[in-house]
Amino acid sequence: MAREEVTWLSTREAARQLGITTRTLYRLIDSGQVPAYKFGRVIRLKEAEVDAFVEQARIRPGALEHLYADGGPDDEEL
């Protein structure tokens, strides 16, 4: 049985990859939205799980209709 190689990220690396602050990342970890692992005093994240979080956060087409004017996104004035 072969083990799958895991790529570990530090909280700083994961936050940078997500484009958020480490403080926001800690909130996501604490709320259970992003899985993380504590080894002694060090917190690490699996890169594949960070990538899965990004995919789960993907916005579905039409999900933002409530944010723009009645006419749709193309009606916006420049």
mmJSON file of the N, C-alpha and C atoms, coordinates in Angstrom:
{"data_MODEL":{"atom_site":{
"group_PDB":["ATOM","ATOM","ATOM","ATOM","ATOM","ATOM","ATOM","ATOM","ATOM","ATOM","ATOM","ATOM","ATOM","ATOM","ATOM","ATOM","ATOM","ATOM","ATOM","ATOM","ATOM","ATOM","ATOM","ATOM","ATOM","ATOM","ATOM","ATOM","ATOM","ATOM","ATOM","ATOM","ATOM","ATOM","ATOM","ATOM","ATOM","ATOM","ATOM","ATOM","ATOM","ATOM","ATOM","ATOM","ATOM","ATOM","ATOM","ATOM","ATOM","ATOM","ATOM","ATOM","ATOM","ATOM","ATOM","ATOM","ATOM","ATOM","ATOM","ATOM","ATOM","ATOM","ATOM","ATOM","ATOM","ATOM","ATOM","ATOM","ATOM","ATOM","ATOM","ATOM","ATOM","ATOM","ATOM","ATOM","ATOM","ATOM","ATOM","ATOM","ATOM","ATOM","ATOM","ATOM","ATOM","ATOM","ATOM","ATOM","ATOM","ATOM","ATOM","ATOM","ATOM","ATOM","ATOM","ATOM","ATOM","ATOM","ATOM","ATOM","ATOM","ATOM","ATOM","ATOM","ATOM","ATOM","ATOM","ATOM","ATOM","ATOM","ATOM","ATOM","ATOM","ATOM","ATOM","ATOM","ATOM","ATOM","ATOM","ATOM","ATOM","ATOM","ATOM","ATOM","ATOM","ATOM","ATOM","ATOM","ATOM","ATOM","ATOM","ATOM","ATOM","ATOM","ATOM","ATOM","ATOM","ATOM","ATOM","ATOM","ATOM","ATOM","ATOM","ATOM","ATOM","ATOM","ATOM","ATOM","ATOM","ATOM","ATOM","ATOM","ATOM","ATOM","ATOM","ATOM","ATOM","ATOM","ATOM","ATOM","ATOM","ATOM","ATOM","ATOM","ATOM","ATOM","ATOM","ATOM","ATOM","ATOM","ATOM","ATOM","ATOM","ATOM","ATOM","ATOM","ATOM","ATOM","ATOM","ATOM","ATOM","ATOM","ATOM","ATOM","ATOM","ATOM","ATOM","ATOM","ATOM","ATOM","ATOM","ATOM","ATOM","ATOM","ATOM","ATOM","ATOM","ATOM","ATOM","ATOM","ATOM","ATOM","ATOM","ATOM","ATOM","ATOM","ATOM","ATOM","ATOM","ATOM","ATOM","ATOM","ATOM","ATOM","ATOM","ATOM","ATOM","ATOM","ATOM","ATOM","ATOM","ATOM","ATOM","ATOM","ATOM","ATOM","ATOM","ATOM","ATOM","ATOM","ATOM","ATOM","ATOM","ATOM"],
"id":[1,2,3,4,5,6,7,8,9,10,11,12,13,14,15,16,17,18,19,20,21,22,23,24,25,26,27,28,29,30,31,32,33,34,35,36,37,38,39,40,41,42,43,44,45,46,47,48,49,50,51,52,53,54,55,56,57,58,59,60,61,62,63,64,65,66,67,68,69,70,71,72,73,74,75,76,77,78,79,80,81,82,83,84,85,86,87,88,89,90,91,92,93,94,95,96,97,98,99,100,101,102,103,104,105,106,107,108,109,110,111,112,113,114,115,116,117,118,119,120,121,122,123,124,125,126,127,128,129,130,131,132,133,134,135,136,137,138,139,140,141,142,143,144,145,146,147,148,149,150,151,152,153,154,155,156,157,158,159,160,161,162,163,164,165,166,167,168,169,170,171,172,173,174,175,176,177,178,179,180,181,182,183,184,185,186,187,188,189,190,191,192,193,194,195,196,197,198,199,200,201,202,203,204,205,206,207,208,209,210,211,212,213,214,215,216,217,218,219,220,221,222,223,224,225,226,227,228,229,230,231,232,233,234],
"type_symbol":["N","C","C","N","C","C","N","C","C","N","C","C","N","C","C","N","C","C","N","C","C","N","C","C","N","C","C","N","C","C","N","C","C","N","C","C","N","C","C","N","C","C","N","C","C","N","C","C","N","C","C","N","C","C","N","C","C","N","C","C","N","C","C","N","C","C","N","C","C","N","C","C","N","C","C","N","C","C","N","C","C","N","C","C","N","C","C","N","C","C","N","C","C","N","C","C","N","C","C","N","C","C","N","C","C","N","C","C","N","C","C","N","C","C","N","C","C","N","C","C","N","C","C","N","C","C","N","C","C","N","C","C","N","C","C","N","C","C","N","C","C","N","C","C","N","C","C","N","C","C","N","C","C","N","C","C","N","C","C","N","C","C","N","C","C","N","C","C","N","C","C","N","C","C","N","C","C","N","C","C","N","C","C","N","C","C","N","C","C","N","C","C","N","C","C","N","C","C","N","C","C","N","C","C","N","C","C","N","C","C","N","C","C","N","C","C","N","C","C","N","C","C","N","C","C","N","C","C","N","C","C","N","C","C"],
"label_atom_id":["N","CA","C","N","CA","C","N","CA","C","N","CA","C","N","CA","C","N","CA","C","N","CA","C","N","CA","C","N","CA","C","N","CA","C","N","CA","C","N","CA","C","N","CA","C","N","CA","C","N","CA","C","N","CA","C","N","CA","C","N","CA","C","N","CA","C","N","CA","C","N","CA","C","N","CA","C","N","CA","C","N","CA","C","N","CA","C","N","CA","C","N","CA","C","N","CA","C","N","CA","C","N","CA","C","N","CA","C","N","CA","C","N","CA","C","N","CA","C","N","CA","C","N","CA","C","N","CA","C","N","CA","C","N","CA","C","N","CA","C","N","CA","C","N","CA","C","N","CA","C","N","CA","C","N","CA","C","N","CA","C","N","CA","C","N","CA","C","N","CA","C","N","CA","C","N","CA","C","N","CA","C","N","CA","C","N","CA","C","N","CA","C","N","CA","C","N","CA","C","N","CA","C","N","CA","C","N","CA","C","N","CA","C","N","CA","C","N","CA","C","N","CA","C","N","CA","C","N","CA","C","N","CA","C","N","CA","C","N","CA","C","N","CA","C","N","CA","C","N","CA","C","N","CA","C","N","CA","C","N","CA","C","N","CA","C","N","CA","C","N","CA","C"],
"label_alt_id":[null,null,null,null,null,null,null,null,null,null,null,null,null,null,null,null,null,null,null,null,null,null,null,null,null,null,null,null,null,null,null,null,null,null,null,null,null,null,null,null,null,null,null,null,null,null,null,null,null,null,null,null,null,null,null,null,null,null,null,null,null,null,null,null,null,null,null,null,null,null,null,null,null,null,null,null,null,null,null,null,null,null,null,null,null,null,null,null,null,null,null,null,null,null,null,null,null,null,null,null,null,null,null,null,null,null,null,null,null,null,null,null,null,null,null,null,null,null,null,null,null,null,null,null,null,null,null,null,null,null,null,null,null,null,null,null,null,null,null,null,null,null,null,null,null,null,null,null,null,null,null,null,null,null,null,null,null,null,null,null,null,null,null,null,null,null,null,null,null,null,null,null,null,null,null,null,null,null,null,null,null,null,null,null,null,null,null,null,null,null,null,null,null,null,null,null,null,null,null,null,null,null,null,null,null,null,null,null,null,null,null,null,null,null,null,null,null,null,null,null,null,null,null,null,null,null,null,null,null,null,null,null,null,null],
"label_comp_id":["MET","MET","MET","ALA","ALA","ALA","ARG","ARG","ARG","GLU","GLU","GLU","GLU","GLU","GLU","VAL","VAL","VAL","THR","THR","THR","TRP","TRP","TRP","LEU","LEU","LEU","SER","SER","SER","THR","THR","THR","ARG","ARG","ARG","GLU","GLU","GLU","ALA","ALA","ALA","ALA","ALA","ALA","ARG","ARG","ARG","GLN","GLN","GLN","LEU","LEU","LEU","GLY","GLY","GLY","ILE","ILE","ILE","THR","THR","THR","THR","THR","THR","ARG","ARG","ARG","THR","THR","THR","LEU","LEU","LEU","TYR","TYR","TYR","ARG","ARG","ARG","LEU","LEU","LEU","ILE","ILE","ILE","ASP","ASP","ASP","SER","SER","SER","GLY","GLY","GLY","GLN","GLN","GLN","VAL","VAL","VAL","PRO","PRO","PRO","ALA","ALA","ALA","TYR","TYR","TYR","LYS","LYS","LYS","PHE","PHE","PHE","GLY","GLY","GLY","ARG","ARG","ARG","VAL","VAL","VAL","ILE","ILE","ILE","ARG","ARG","ARG","LEU","LEU","LEU","LYS","LYS","LYS","GLU","GLU","GLU","ALA","ALA","ALA","GLU","GLU","GLU","VAL","VAL","VAL","ASP","ASP","ASP","ALA","ALA","ALA","PHE","PHE","PHE","VAL","VAL","VAL","GLU","GLU","GLU","GLN","GLN","GLN","ALA","ALA","ALA","ARG","ARG","ARG","ILE","ILE","ILE","ARG","ARG","ARG","PRO","PRO","PRO","GLY","GLY","GLY","ALA","ALA","ALA","LEU","LEU","LEU","GLU","GLU","GLU","HIS","HIS","HIS","LEU","LEU","LEU","TYR","TYR","TYR","ALA","ALA","ALA","ASP","ASP","ASP","GLY","GLY","GLY","GLY","GLY","GLY","PRO","PRO","PRO","ASP","ASP","ASP","ASP","ASP","ASP","GLU","GLU","GLU","GLU","GLU","GLU","LEU","LEU","LEU"],
"label_asym_id":["A","A","A","A","A","A","A","A","A","A","A","A","A","A","A","A","A","A","A","A","A","A","A","A","A","A","A","A","A","A","A","A","A","A","A","A","A","A","A","A","A","A","A","A","A","A","A","A","A","A","A","A","A","A","A","A","A","A","A","A","A","A","A","A","A","A","A","A","A","A","A","A","A","A","A","A","A","A","A","A","A","A","A","A","A","A","A","A","A","A","A","A","A","A","A","A","A","A","A","A","A","A","A","A","A","A","A","A","A","A","A","A","A","A","A","A","A","A","A","A","A","A","A","A","A","A","A","A","A","A","A","A","A","A","A","A","A","A","A","A","A","A","A","A","A","A","A","A","A","A","A","A","A","A","A","A","A","A","A","A","A","A","A","A","A","A","A","A","A","A","A","A","A","A","A","A","A","A","A","A","A","A","A","A","A","A","A","A","A","A","A","A","A","A","A","A","A","A","A","A","A","A","A","A","A","A","A","A","A","A","A","A","A","A","A","A","A","A","A","A","A","A","A","A","A","A","A","A","A","A","A","A","A","A"],
"label_entity_id":["1","1","1","1","1","1","1","1","1","1","1","1","1","1","1","1","1","1","1","1","1","1","1","1","1","1","1","1","1","1","1","1","1","1","1","1","1","1","1","1","1","1","1","1","1","1","1","1","1","1","1","1","1","1","1","1","1","1","1","1","1","1","1","1","1","1","1","1","1","1","1","1","1","1","1","1","1","1","1","1","1","1","1","1","1","1","1","1","1","1","1","1","1","1","1","1","1","1","1","1","1","1","1","1","1","1","1","1","1","1","1","1","1","1","1","1","1","1","1","1","1","1","1","1","1","1","1","1","1","1","1","1","1","1","1","1","1","1","1","1","1","1","1","1","1","1","1","1","1","1","1","1","1","1","1","1","1","1","1","1","1","1","1","1","1","1","1","1","1","1","1","1","1","1","1","1","1","1","1","1","1","1","1","1","1","1","1","1","1","1","1","1","1","1","1","1","1","1","1","1","1","1","1","1","1","1","1","1","1","1","1","1","1","1","1","1","1","1","1","1","1","1","1","1","1","1","1","1","1","1","1","1","1","1"],
"label_seq_id":[1,1,1,2,2,2,3,3,3,4,4,4,5,5,5,6,6,6,7,7,7,8,8,8,9,9,9,10,10,10,11,11,11,12,12,12,13,13,13,14,14,14,15,15,15,16,16,16,17,17,17,18,18,18,19,19,19,20,20,20,21,21,21,22,22,22,23,23,23,24,24,24,25,25,25,26,26,26,27,27,27,28,28,28,29,29,29,30,30,30,31,31,31,32,32,32,33,33,33,34,34,34,35,35,35,36,36,36,37,37,37,38,38,38,39,39,39,40,40,40,41,41,41,42,42,42,43,43,43,44,44,44,45,45,45,46,46,46,47,47,47,48,48,48,49,49,49,50,50,50,51,51,51,52,52,52,53,53,53,54,54,54,55,55,55,56,56,56,57,57,57,58,58,58,59,59,59,60,60,60,61,61,61,62,62,62,63,63,63,64,64,64,65,65,65,66,66,66,67,67,67,68,68,68,69,69,69,70,70,70,71,71,71,72,72,72,73,73,73,74,74,74,75,75,75,76,76,76,77,77,77,78,78,78],
"pdbx_PDB_ins_code":[null,null,null,null,null,null,null,null,null,null,null,null,null,null,null,null,null,null,null,null,null,null,null,null,null,null,null,null,null,null,null,null,null,null,null,null,null,null,null,null,null,null,null,null,null,null,null,null,null,null,null,null,null,null,null,null,null,null,null,null,null,null,null,null,null,null,null,null,null,null,null,null,null,null,null,null,null,null,null,null,null,null,null,null,null,null,null,null,null,null,null,null,null,null,null,null,null,null,null,null,null,null,null,null,null,null,null,null,null,null,null,null,null,null,null,null,null,null,null,null,null,null,null,null,null,null,null,null,null,null,null,null,null,null,null,null,null,null,null,null,null,null,null,null,null,null,null,null,null,null,null,null,null,null,null,null,null,null,null,null,null,null,null,null,null,null,null,null,null,null,null,null,null,null,null,null,null,null,null,null,null,null,null,null,null,null,null,null,null,null,null,null,null,null,null,null,null,null,null,null,null,null,null,null,null,null,null,null,null,null,null,null,null,null,null,null,null,null,null,null,null,null,null,null,null,null,null,null,null,null,null,null,null,null],
"Cartn_x":[0.848,0.0,0.895,0.808,1.639,0.964,1.766,1.257,1.242,0.192,0.108,0.995,1.798,2.669,1.831,2.049,1.314,2.234,1.722,2.45,1.852,2.681,2.234,2.537,1.613,1.802,1.8,2.619,2.542,1.31,0.918,-0.222,0.093,1.309,1.703,1.599,2.097,2.029,0.587,-0.233,-1.634,-2.381,-2.148,-2.803,-2.4,-1.131,-0.647,-1.304,-1.407,-2.017,-3.493,-4.174,-5.59,-5.804,-4.747,-4.872,-5.572,-5.372,-5.987,-4.913,-5.263,-4.307,-4.275,-3.215,-3.147,-4.246,-4.602,-5.686,-7.01,-7.303,-8.504,-8.414,-7.246,-7.048,-7.327,-6.832,-7.094,-8.591,-9.329,-10.789,-11.429,-10.97,-11.497,-11.179,-9.99,-9.592,-10.453,-10.597,-11.342,-12.82,-13.368,-14.781,-14.989,-13.895,-13.994,-14.114,-13.977,-14.093,-12.845,-11.7,-10.432,-9.797,-9.556,-8.918,-7.449,-7.001,-5.599,-5.155,-3.862,-3.269,-2.228,-2.231,-1.28,-0.273,0.986,2.092,2.921,2.696,3.341,2.771,3.617,3.172,2.986,3.164,3.133,1.819,1.195,-0.028,0.333,-0.125,0.127,-1.183,-1.228,-2.394,-1.952,-2.81,-2.522,-2.881,-1.957,-2.191,-3.44,-3.67,-4.843,-6.14,-6.137,-7.337,-7.557,-6.478,-6.603,-7.174,-6.693,-7.217,-8.696,-9.089,-10.497,-11.363,-10.84,-11.567,-11.823,-10.817,-10.965,-12.07,-12.079,-13.101,-14.499,-14.623,-15.923,-16.415,-15.5,-15.855,-16.224,-16.136,-16.421,-17.861,-18.044,-19.362,-20.047,-21.25,-22.029,-22.619,-22.669,-23.26,-24.692,-25.005,-26.327,-26.494,-25.489,-25.593,-25.455,-25.006,-24.772,-25.788,-26.876,-27.87,-28.357,-28.387,-28.874,-27.918,-26.728,-25.74,-25.74,-26.423,-26.401,-27.819,-27.878,-29.155,-30.113,-31.365,-32.439,-32.116,-31.41,-31.15,-30.078,-29.315,-28.274,-26.892,-25.876,-24.499,-24.052,-24.634,-24.216,-24.801,-25.783,-26.423,-25.591,-24.578,-23.785,-23.102,-23.17,-22.514,-21.039,-20.232,-18.778,-18.376],
"Cartn_y":[-1.182,0.0,1.249,2.022,3.218,4.404,5.183,6.394,7.541,8.337,9.534,10.61,11.25,12.316,13.54,14.091,15.26,16.47,17.555,18.821,19.665,19.985,20.768,22.237,23.095,24.535,25.107,26.1,26.846,27.741,28.309,29.223,30.444,30.896,32.048,31.709,30.533,30.118,29.938,29.318,29.084,30.414,31.319,32.634,33.367,33.32,33.978,33.353,32.027,31.332,31.712,31.93,32.303,33.798,34.586,36.033,36.676,36.098,36.609,36.776,37.412,37.55,36.253,36.065,34.877,34.921,36.102,36.232,35.705,36.055,35.541,34.034,33.532,32.09,31.39,31.944,31.345,31.289,32.324,32.316,31.192,31.01,29.937,28.564,28.426,27.17,26.928,27.947,27.818,27.512,28.018,27.774,26.44,25.762,24.462,24.52,25.696,25.826,25.336,25.452,24.987,24.032,22.787,21.842,22.203,22.009,22.271,21.251,21.135,20.132,20.796,20.429,21.017,19.945,20.24,19.365,20.109,19.817,20.586,21.993,22.98,24.373,24.89,23.996,24.399,23.961,24.869,24.553,24.421,23.332,23.081,22.747,23.029,22.73,21.901,20.973,20.196,21.048,21.14,21.955,21.503,20.197,19.684,20.128,20.235,20.672,22.172,22.936,24.373,24.556,23.764,23.825,23.444,22.44,22.027,23.136,23.864,24.996,26.056,26.314,27.301,26.857,25.599,25.103,25.189,24.922,25.012,26.457,27.4,28.814,29.414,28.624,29.117,29.614,30.758,31.366,30.795,30.305,29.771,30.919,30.763,31.804,32.117,33.389,33.823,33.993,33.626,33.699,35.119,36.042,37.412,38.417,37.928,38.824,39.884,39.556,40.5,41.683,41.627,42.681,43.767,43.545,44.552,45.02,46.088,46.746,45.799,46.24,45.423,44.912,45.713,45.349,44.294,43.961,42.963,43.584,42.769,43.259,44.145,43.997,44.799,46.215,46.46,47.767,48.781,48.318,49.183,50.287,51.497,52.617,52.63,53.019,53.097,54.459],
"Cartn_z":[0.0,0.0,0.0,-1.055,-1.179,-0.506,0.173,0.812,-0.173,-0.069,-0.892,-0.269,-1.076,-0.576,-0.237,0.933,1.4,1.342,0.783,0.804,1.914,2.913,4.06,3.835,4.286,4.214,5.619,5.851,7.104,7.02,8.14,8.114,7.252,7.286,6.463,4.975,4.586,3.184,2.724,3.576,3.221,3.088,4.02,3.958,2.69,2.346,1.126,-0.108,-0.116,-1.247,-1.39,-0.273,-0.294,-0.482,-0.301,-0.433,0.752,1.936,3.165,4.229,5.335,6.435,7.241,7.995,8.853,9.913,10.35,11.337,10.766,9.519,8.869,8.697,8.354,8.223,9.545,10.648,11.963,12.247,11.839,12.021,11.203,9.972,9.126,9.71,10.27,10.91,12.147,12.977,14.228,13.994,12.897,12.587,11.86,11.531,10.878,9.367,8.787,7.335,6.602,7.256,6.677,7.688,7.283,8.207,8.444,9.662,10.008,11.048,11.213,12.092,12.97,14.252,15.186,15.589,15.334,15.698,16.736,17.99,19.048,19.039,18.812,18.764,17.338,16.37,14.96,14.316,13.573,12.836,11.361,10.76,9.339,8.644,7.344,6.52,5.332,4.913,3.716,2.501,1.571,0.381,-0.367,-0.455,-1.167,-0.486,0.851,1.561,1.415,1.313,1.035,-0.373,-1.329,-2.694,-2.726,-1.938,-1.87,-1.286,-0.291,0.285,-0.779,-1.602,-2.672,-3.632,-4.008,-4.932,-4.319,-3.022,-2.348,-2.278,-2.308,-2.207,-3.564,-4.598,-5.946,-6.035,-6.643,-6.78,-8.018,-7.823,-8.934,-9.755,-11.071,-11.905,-11.456,-11.37,-10.957,-9.463,-8.681,-7.226,-6.692,-7.511,-7.046,-7.581,-8.13,-8.72,-7.742,-6.484,-5.474,-5.265,-5.821,-5.607,-6.682,-7.788,-8.836,-9.184,-9.963,-10.283,-10.999,-11.107,-11.706,-13.109,-13.888,-15.268,-15.456,-14.449,-14.594,-14.546,-14.614,-14.484,-15.631,-16.811,-17.968,-17.935,-17.063,-16.951,-16.158,-15.496,-14.636,-15.433,-14.92,-15.592,-15.265,-16.208,-15.995,-15.535],
"occupancy":[1.0,1.0,1.0,1.0,1.0,1.0,1.0,1.0,1.0,1.0,1.0,1.0,1.0,1.0,1.0,1.0,1.0,1.0,1.0,1.0,1.0,1.0,1.0,1.0,1.0,1.0,1.0,1.0,1.0,1.0,1.0,1.0,1.0,1.0,1.0,1.0,1.0,1.0,1.0,1.0,1.0,1.0,1.0,1.0,1.0,1.0,1.0,1.0,1.0,1.0,1.0,1.0,1.0,1.0,1.0,1.0,1.0,1.0,1.0,1.0,1.0,1.0,1.0,1.0,1.0,1.0,1.0,1.0,1.0,1.0,1.0,1.0,1.0,1.0,1.0,1.0,1.0,1.0,1.0,1.0,1.0,1.0,1.0,1.0,1.0,1.0,1.0,1.0,1.0,1.0,1.0,1.0,1.0,1.0,1.0,1.0,1.0,1.0,1.0,1.0,1.0,1.0,1.0,1.0,1.0,1.0,1.0,1.0,1.0,1.0,1.0,1.0,1.0,1.0,1.0,1.0,1.0,1.0,1.0,1.0,1.0,1.0,1.0,1.0,1.0,1.0,1.0,1.0,1.0,1.0,1.0,1.0,1.0,1.0,1.0,1.0,1.0,1.0,1.0,1.0,1.0,1.0,1.0,1.0,1.0,1.0,1.0,1.0,1.0,1.0,1.0,1.0,1.0,1.0,1.0,1.0,1.0,1.0,1.0,1.0,1.0,1.0,1.0,1.0,1.0,1.0,1.0,1.0,1.0,1.0,1.0,1.0,1.0,1.0,1.0,1.0,1.0,1.0,1.0,1.0,1.0,1.0,1.0,1.0,1.0,1.0,1.0,1.0,1.0,1.0,1.0,1.0,1.0,1.0,1.0,1.0,1.0,1.0,1.0,1.0,1.0,1.0,1.0,1.0,1.0,1.0,1.0,1.0,1.0,1.0,1.0,1.0,1.0,1.0,1.0,1.0,1.0,1.0,1.0,1.0,1.0,1.0,1.0,1.0,1.0,1.0,1.0,1.0,1.0,1.0,1.0,1.0,1.0,1.0],
"B_iso_or_equiv":[0.0,0.0,0.0,0.0,0.0,0.0,0.0,0.0,0.0,0.0,0.0,0.0,0.0,0.0,0.0,0.0,0.0,0.0,0.0,0.0,0.0,0.0,0.0,0.0,0.0,0.0,0.0,0.0,0.0,0.0,0.0,0.0,0.0,0.0,0.0,0.0,0.0,0.0,0.0,0.0,0.0,0.0,0.0,0.0,0.0,0.0,0.0,0.0,0.0,0.0,0.0,0.0,0.0,0.0,0.0,0.0,0.0,0.0,0.0,0.0,0.0,0.0,0.0,0.0,0.0,0.0,0.0,0.0,0.0,0.0,0.0,0.0,0.0,0.0,0.0,0.0,0.0,0.0,0.0,0.0,0.0,0.0,0.0,0.0,0.0,0.0,0.0,0.0,0.0,0.0,0.0,0.0,0.0,0.0,0.0,0.0,0.0,0.0,0.0,0.0,0.0,0.0,0.0,0.0,0.0,0.0,0.0,0.0,0.0,0.0,0.0,0.0,0.0,0.0,0.0,0.0,0.0,0.0,0.0,0.0,0.0,0.0,0.0,0.0,0.0,0.0,0.0,0.0,0.0,0.0,0.0,0.0,0.0,0.0,0.0,0.0,0.0,0.0,0.0,0.0,0.0,0.0,0.0,0.0,0.0,0.0,0.0,0.0,0.0,0.0,0.0,0.0,0.0,0.0,0.0,0.0,0.0,0.0,0.0,0.0,0.0,0.0,0.0,0.0,0.0,0.0,0.0,0.0,0.0,0.0,0.0,0.0,0.0,0.0,0.0,0.0,0.0,0.0,0.0,0.0,0.0,0.0,0.0,0.0,0.0,0.0,0.0,0.0,0.0,0.0,0.0,0.0,0.0,0.0,0.0,0.0,0.0,0.0,0.0,0.0,0.0,0.0,0.0,0.0,0.0,0.0,0.0,0.0,0.0,0.0,0.0,0.0,0.0,0.0,0.0,0.0,0.0,0.0,0.0,0.0,0.0,0.0,0.0,0.0,0.0,0.0,0.0,0.0,0.0,0.0,0.0,0.0,0.0,0.0],
"pdbx_formal_charge":[null,null,null,null,null,null,null,null,null,null,null,null,null,null,null,null,null,null,null,null,null,null,null,null,null,null,null,null,null,null,null,null,null,null,null,null,null,null,null,null,null,null,null,null,null,null,null,null,null,null,null,null,null,null,null,null,null,null,null,null,null,null,null,null,null,null,null,null,null,null,null,null,null,null,null,null,null,null,null,null,null,null,null,null,null,null,null,null,null,null,null,null,null,null,null,null,null,null,null,null,null,null,null,null,null,null,null,null,null,null,null,null,null,null,null,null,null,null,null,null,null,null,null,null,null,null,null,null,null,null,null,null,null,null,null,null,null,null,null,null,null,null,null,null,null,null,null,null,null,null,null,null,null,null,null,null,null,null,null,null,null,null,null,null,null,null,null,null,null,null,null,null,null,null,null,null,null,null,null,null,null,null,null,null,null,null,null,null,null,null,null,null,null,null,null,null,null,null,null,null,null,null,null,null,null,null,null,null,null,null,null,null,null,null,null,null,null,null,null,null,null,null,null,null,null,null,null,null,null,null,null,null,null,null],
"auth_seq_id":[1,1,1,2,2,2,3,3,3,4,4,4,5,5,5,6,6,6,7,7,7,8,8,8,9,9,9,10,10,10,11,11,11,12,12,12,13,13,13,14,14,14,15,15,15,16,16,16,17,17,17,18,18,18,19,19,19,20,20,20,21,21,21,22,22,22,23,23,23,24,24,24,25,25,25,26,26,26,27,27,27,28,28,28,29,29,29,30,30,30,31,31,31,32,32,32,33,33,33,34,34,34,35,35,35,36,36,36,37,37,37,38,38,38,39,39,39,40,40,40,41,41,41,42,42,42,43,43,43,44,44,44,45,45,45,46,46,46,47,47,47,48,48,48,49,49,49,50,50,50,51,51,51,52,52,52,53,53,53,54,54,54,55,55,55,56,56,56,57,57,57,58,58,58,59,59,59,60,60,60,61,61,61,62,62,62,63,63,63,64,64,64,65,65,65,66,66,66,67,67,67,68,68,68,69,69,69,70,70,70,71,71,71,72,72,72,73,73,73,74,74,74,75,75,75,76,76,76,77,77,77,78,78,78],
"auth_comp_id":["MET","MET","MET","ALA","ALA","ALA","ARG","ARG","ARG","GLU","GLU","GLU","GLU","GLU","GLU","VAL","VAL","VAL","THR","THR","THR","TRP","TRP","TRP","LEU","LEU","LEU","SER","SER","SER","THR","THR","THR","ARG","ARG","ARG","GLU","GLU","GLU","ALA","ALA","ALA","ALA","ALA","ALA","ARG","ARG","ARG","GLN","GLN","GLN","LEU","LEU","LEU","GLY","GLY","GLY","ILE","ILE","ILE","THR","THR","THR","THR","THR","THR","ARG","ARG","ARG","THR","THR","THR","LEU","LEU","LEU","TYR","TYR","TYR","ARG","ARG","ARG","LEU","LEU","LEU","ILE","ILE","ILE","ASP","ASP","ASP","SER","SER","SER","GLY","GLY","GLY","GLN","GLN","GLN","VAL","VAL","VAL","PRO","PRO","PRO","ALA","ALA","ALA","TYR","TYR","TYR","LYS","LYS","LYS","PHE","PHE","PHE","GLY","GLY","GLY","ARG","ARG","ARG","VAL","VAL","VAL","ILE","ILE","ILE","ARG","ARG","ARG","LEU","LEU","LEU","LYS","LYS","LYS","GLU","GLU","GLU","ALA","ALA","ALA","GLU","GLU","GLU","VAL","VAL","VAL","ASP","ASP","ASP","ALA","ALA","ALA","PHE","PHE","PHE","VAL","VAL","VAL","GLU","GLU","GLU","GLN","GLN","GLN","ALA","ALA","ALA","ARG","ARG","ARG","ILE","ILE","ILE","ARG","ARG","ARG","PRO","PRO","PRO","GLY","GLY","GLY","ALA","ALA","ALA","LEU","LEU","LEU","GLU","GLU","GLU","HIS","HIS","HIS","LEU","LEU","LEU","TYR","TYR","TYR","ALA","ALA","ALA","ASP","ASP","ASP","GLY","GLY","GLY","GLY","GLY","GLY","PRO","PRO","PRO","ASP","ASP","ASP","ASP","ASP","ASP","GLU","GLU","GLU","GLU","GLU","GLU","LEU","LEU","LEU"],
"auth_asym_id":["A","A","A","A","A","A","A","A","A","A","A","A","A","A","A","A","A","A","A","A","A","A","A","A","A","A","A","A","A","A","A","A","A","A","A","A","A","A","A","A","A","A","A","A","A","A","A","A","A","A","A","A","A","A","A","A","A","A","A","A","A","A","A","A","A","A","A","A","A","A","A","A","A","A","A","A","A","A","A","A","A","A","A","A","A","A","A","A","A","A","A","A","A","A","A","A","A","A","A","A","A","A","A","A","A","A","A","A","A","A","A","A","A","A","A","A","A","A","A","A","A","A","A","A","A","A","A","A","A","A","A","A","A","A","A","A","A","A","A","A","A","A","A","A","A","A","A","A","A","A","A","A","A","A","A","A","A","A","A","A","A","A","A","A","A","A","A","A","A","A","A","A","A","A","A","A","A","A","A","A","A","A","A","A","A","A","A","A","A","A","A","A","A","A","A","A","A","A","A","A","A","A","A","A","A","A","A","A","A","A","A","A","A","A","A","A","A","A","A","A","A","A","A","A","A","A","A","A","A","A","A","A","A","A"],
"auth_atom_id":["N","CA","C","N","CA","C","N","CA","C","N","CA","C","N","CA","C","N","CA","C","N","CA","C","N","CA","C","N","CA","C","N","CA","C","N","CA","C","N","CA","C","N","CA","C","N","CA","C","N","CA","C","N","CA","C","N","CA","C","N","CA","C","N","CA","C","N","CA","C","N","CA","C","N","CA","C","N","CA","C","N","CA","C","N","CA","C","N","CA","C","N","CA","C","N","CA","C","N","CA","C","N","CA","C","N","CA","C","N","CA","C","N","CA","C","N","CA","C","N","CA","C","N","CA","C","N","CA","C","N","CA","C","N","CA","C","N","CA","C","N","CA","C","N","CA","C","N","CA","C","N","CA","C","N","CA","C","N","CA","C","N","CA","C","N","CA","C","N","CA","C","N","CA","C","N","CA","C","N","CA","C","N","CA","C","N","CA","C","N","CA","C","N","CA","C","N","CA","C","N","CA","C","N","CA","C","N","CA","C","N","CA","C","N","CA","C","N","CA","C","N","CA","C","N","CA","C","N","CA","C","N","CA","C","N","CA","C","N","CA","C","N","CA","C","N","CA","C","N","CA","C","N","CA","C","N","CA","C","N","CA","C","N","CA","C","N","CA","C","N","CA","C"],
"pdbx_PDB_model_num":[1,1,1,1,1,1,1,1,1,1,1,1,1,1,1,1,1,1,1,1,1,1,1,1,1,1,1,1,1,1,1,1,1,1,1,1,1,1,1,1,1,1,1,1,1,1,1,1,1,1,1,1,1,1,1,1,1,1,1,1,1,1,1,1,1,1,1,1,1,1,1,1,1,1,1,1,1,1,1,1,1,1,1,1,1,1,1,1,1,1,1,1,1,1,1,1,1,1,1,1,1,1,1,1,1,1,1,1,1,1,1,1,1,1,1,1,1,1,1,1,1,1,1,1,1,1,1,1,1,1,1,1,1,1,1,1,1,1,1,1,1,1,1,1,1,1,1,1,1,1,1,1,1,1,1,1,1,1,1,1,1,1,1,1,1,1,1,1,1,1,1,1,1,1,1,1,1,1,1,1,1,1,1,1,1,1,1,1,1,1,1,1,1,1,1,1,1,1,1,1,1,1,1,1,1,1,1,1,1,1,1,1,1,1,1,1,1,1,1,1,1,1,1,1,1,1,1,1,1,1,1,1,1,1]
}}}
